[in-house]
Amino acid sequence: MNKVMVNVNGTNEKLFVIRDLSSMVYMQKIGFMKQHLSRFTEKIVRQIQEATEISSLNLQRLENYI
């Protein structure tokens, strides 16, 4: 719990700020999951691009025989 001095109607008052640890942990888990899914997506896209390039090269080689 944190105390913050706040000016209310010309007088300084103490405002108590309470942090809910469960929501902070939940937000941290969401951040980790976003990073993980981002890396996963990048890897999948890279694999699709590589497979596409290989398929394209194979088709070009086949055209030479047709």
Beta strands, then each sheet from edge to edge (+ up, - down):
strand 1: 2-8
strand 2: 11-17
sheet 1: 1+ 2-
end
